[in-house]
């Protein structure tokens, strides 16, 4: 319910017909079934080509280990590849001390229970940068439709309750229904550090919320 907005209101029209306006809310909980890992390989060397070559070798091992676990190429993509000069100050003057090469990947795991195994394999085979885990729900529209139905039903229940309180004869079919707001499943981000061993992955639940405003007539 929006702040400062009453749960319902009524209005007389020409002394005969009146309306009751209610706000209905529907909430559906969904368990995430997709995990997105953002991990990468970082290398440093005084020679930029050497840093790139080392990064490429580690990245090759990383990708090979992921494919062995059944992660397809369609679910692995490069997010960024950067080469950054590294400086240190000597006698208040910047001095080049080498180059840092970062190759970040986005890995989509379609089985939440397998995410820990995938993470462990990545770290074991070259990944030394982690940017956290993101949980998602596949097919969120189906859950939202359920929430929308519940919101309409909630509005009808409120209107009936108000009408029965005053012994009113209410039309069960609303004059209008307006979708006011929606909250699709938000991505849940869990930050992690690079370490050995398969971390336990707990996805929890997400809420999908729909809010409608409906107007009913009564005599």
C-alpha positions as CSV (number, residue, x, y, z in Angstrom):
1,X,0.0,0.0,0.0
2,X,1.3,3.4,-0.9
3,X,2.2,5.8,1.9
4,X,-0.4,8.4,2.7
5,X,-3.1,6.6,0.7
6,X,-6.3,5.3,2.6
7,X,-7.1,1.6,2.2
8,X,-10.5,2.4,0.6
9,X,-12.8,5.3,-0.1
10,X,-16.4,5.8,-1.2
11,X,-18.1,8.4,-3.3
12,X,-21.8,9.2,-3.9
13,X,-22.9,9.9,-7.5
14,X,-26.1,11.8,-8.1
15,X,-27.4,10.5,-4.8
16,X,-28.0,7.0,-6.3
17,X,-24.9,5.2,-7.3
18,X,-21.7,5.2,-5.2
19,X,-18.3,3.6,-5.6
20,X,-15.9,1.9,-3.3
21,X,-12.2,2.1,-4.3
22,X,-9.8,-0.4,-2.8
23,X,-6.2,-1.4,-3.2
24,X,-5.3,-5.1,-3.6
25,X,-1.9,-6.7,-3.2
26,X,-0.7,-10.1,-4.2
27,X,2.5,-11.7,-3.1
28,X,4.1,-14.8,-4.6
29,X,7.3,-16.4,-3.3
30,X,9.7,-18.0,-5.7
31,X,12.9,-20.0,-5.1
32,X,15.7,-18.9,-7.4
33,X,16.8,-21.6,-9.9
34,X,19.7,-19.8,-11.6
35,X,23.0,-18.6,-10.2
36,X,25.3,-16.2,-12.0
37,X,29.0,-16.2,-11.0
38,X,31.3,-13.3,-11.8
39,X,34.8,-14.6,-11.6
40,X,38.0,-13.8,-13.4
41,X,41.8,-14.3,-13.8
42,X,44.3,-11.6,-12.8
43,X,47.9,-11.7,-13.7
44,X,50.8,-9.2,-13.2
45,X,54.2,-9.0,-14.9
46,X,56.8,-6.4,-15.8
47,X,56.4,-7.5,-19.4
48,X,52.9,-6.9,-20.7
49,X,53.1,-9.8,-23.2
50,X,54.1,-12.1,-20.4
51,X,51.2,-11.0,-18.2
52,X,48.8,-11.6,-21.2
53,X,50.3,-15.0,-21.9
54,X,50.0,-16.1,-18.3
55,X,46.4,-14.8,-18.2
56,X,45.5,-16.7,-21.4
57,X,46.9,-19.9,-20.0
58,X,45.0,-19.7,-16.7
59,X,41.8,-18.7,-18.5
60,X,42.2,-21.7,-20.8
61,X,42.4,-24.0,-17.8
62,X,39.5,-22.3,-16.2
63,X,37.2,-22.6,-19.2
64,X,38.2,-26.2,-19.7
65,X,37.2,-27.1,-16.1
66,X,33.9,-25.4,-16.5
67,X,33.0,-27.3,-19.7
68,X,33.9,-30.5,-17.9
69,X,31.2,-29.7,-15.4
70,X,28.6,-29.3,-18.2
71,X,28.7,-25.5,-18.5
72,X,28.1,-24.7,-22.1
73,X,29.7,-21.9,-24.1
74,X,26.4,-20.1,-24.3
75,X,26.5,-19.8,-20.5
76,X,30.0,-18.4,-20.4
77,X,30.8,-14.9,-21.6
78,X,33.6,-12.3,-21.2
79,X,32.5,-9.3,-19.2
80,X,35.7,-7.4,-19.5
81,X,39.4,-7.7,-20.5
82,X,41.6,-4.9,-19.3
83,X,45.3,-4.2,-19.2
84,X,46.3,-1.7,-16.6
85,X,49.8,-0.2,-16.0
86,X,50.9,-0.4,-12.4
87,X,53.0,2.4,-11.0
88,X,54.8,3.0,-7.7
89,X,56.2,6.3,-6.5
90,X,60.0,6.5,-6.1
91,X,61.3,9.9,-4.9
92,X,57.8,11.3,-5.5
93,X,58.0,10.2,-9.2
94,X,55.8,7.5,-10.7
95,X,57.7,4.5,-11.9
96,X,56.2,1.7,-13.9
97,X,56.5,-1.5,-12.0
98,X,54.5,-3.7,-14.5
99,X,51.1,-4.5,-16.0
100,X,48.0,-6.0,-14.5
101,X,45.8,-8.0,-16.9
102,X,42.2,-8.8,-15.8
103,X,39.8,-11.1,-17.6
104,X,36.3,-11.3,-16.0
105,X,33.8,-13.9,-17.0
106,X,30.1,-14.3,-16.3
107,X,29.1,-17.9,-15.7
108,X,25.4,-18.9,-15.6
109,X,24.7,-22.0,-13.6
110,X,21.3,-23.5,-14.3
111,X,21.4,-25.7,-11.2
112,X,21.7,-23.8,-7.9
113,X,22.9,-27.0,-6.1
114,X,25.8,-27.2,-8.5
115,X,26.9,-23.7,-8.1
116,X,29.3,-24.5,-5.2
117,X,31.0,-27.2,-7.3
118,X,31.4,-24.8,-10.3
119,X,32.8,-22.1,-8.0
120,X,35.4,-24.6,-6.5
121,X,36.4,-25.8,-9.9
122,X,36.9,-22.3,-11.2
123,X,39.1,-21.3,-8.2
124,X,41.1,-24.5,-8.4
125,X,41.8,-24.0,-12.1
126,X,43.0,-20.4,-12.3
127,X,40.3,-18.0,-11.1
128,X,41.6,-15.6,-8.5
129,X,39.0,-12.8,-8.7
130,X,35.5,-13.1,-7.5
131,X,32.7,-10.4,-7.7
132,X,30.0,-12.3,-6.0
133,X,27.0,-14.5,-6.7
134,X,23.7,-13.4,-8.2
135,X,20.5,-15.4,-7.8
136,X,17.8,-15.2,-10.4
137,X,14.4,-16.7,-11.2
138,X,13.8,-18.1,-14.7
139,X,10.4,-17.3,-16.2
140,X,9.5,-14.5,-13.7
141,X,6.4,-13.5,-15.7
142,X,4.6,-16.7,-14.7
143,X,5.1,-15.8,-11.0
144,X,4.0,-12.2,-11.7
145,X,0.7,-13.4,-13.3
146,X,0.0,-15.4,-10.1
147,X,0.7,-12.3,-8.0
148,X,-1.6,-10.2,-10.2
149,X,-4.5,-12.7,-9.8
150,X,-4.0,-12.6,-6.0
151,X,-4.0,-8.8,-6.1
152,X,-7.4,-8.7,-7.9
153,X,-8.8,-11.3,-5.5
154,X,-7.5,-9.3,-2.5
155,X,-9.2,-6.2,-3.9
156,X,-12.5,-8.0,-4.3
157,X,-12.3,-9.4,-0.7
158,X,-11.7,-5.9,0.6
159,X,-14.6,-4.5,-1.3
160,X,-17.0,-7.2,0.0
161,X,-15.8,-6.7,3.5
162,X,-16.5,-3.0,3.3
163,X,-19.9,-3.5,1.7
164,X,-21.0,-6.2,4.2
165,X,-20.0,-3.9,7.1
166,X,-22.6,-1.3,5.9
167,X,-25.1,-3.8,4.6
168,X,-24.5,-2.7,1.0
169,X,-25.3,-4.5,-2.2
170,X,-22.1,-4.4,-4.1
171,X,-21.5,-5.3,-7.8
172,X,-18.8,-8.1,-7.7
173,X,-17.5,-7.0,-11.1
174,X,-15.4,-3.8,-10.7
175,X,-16.0,-0.8,-12.9
176,X,-12.2,-0.5,-13.4
177,X,-9.0,-2.2,-12.3
178,X,-5.7,-0.4,-12.6
179,X,-2.3,-2.0,-12.1
180,X,-0.5,0.4,-9.8
181,X,2.8,-1.2,-9.2
182,X,4.8,-4.3,-9.6
183,X,7.9,-5.8,-8.1
184,X,9.5,-8.4,-10.2
185,X,12.0,-10.8,-8.7
186,X,15.0,-8.8,-7.7
187,X,18.4,-10.3,-8.2
188,X,19.9,-11.3,-4.9
189,X,23.6,-10.6,-4.7
190,X,25.9,-12.5,-2.3
191,X,29.5,-11.4,-2.2
192,X,32.2,-13.9,-1.8
193,X,36.0,-14.2,-1.6
194,X,38.3,-16.5,-3.5
195,X,39.1,-19.5,-1.3
196,X,39.5,-23.2,-1.6
197,X,36.7,-25.7,-1.0
198,X,33.1,-25.7,-2.4
199,X,31.2,-22.9,-0.6
200,X,27.6,-23.8,0.5
201,X,25.2,-22.0,-1.7
202,X,21.9,-20.9,-0.1
203,X,19.5,-19.2,-2.5
204,X,16.7,-18.3,-0.1
205,X,13.4,-17.0,-1.6
206,X,12.4,-14.0,-3.6
207,X,9.0,-12.1,-3.5
208,X,7.0,-11.1,-6.5
209,X,4.5,-8.4,-5.6
210,X,1.6,-6.9,-7.6
211,X,-0.6,-4.0,-6.5
212,X,-3.9,-3.0,-8.2
213,X,-6.6,-0.3,-7.5
214,X,-10.1,-1.4,-8.2
215,X,-13.4,0.5,-8.2
216,X,-16.7,-1.2,-7.3
217,X,-20.2,0.2,-7.5
218,X,-22.9,-0.4,-4.9
219,X,-26.5,0.5,-4.4
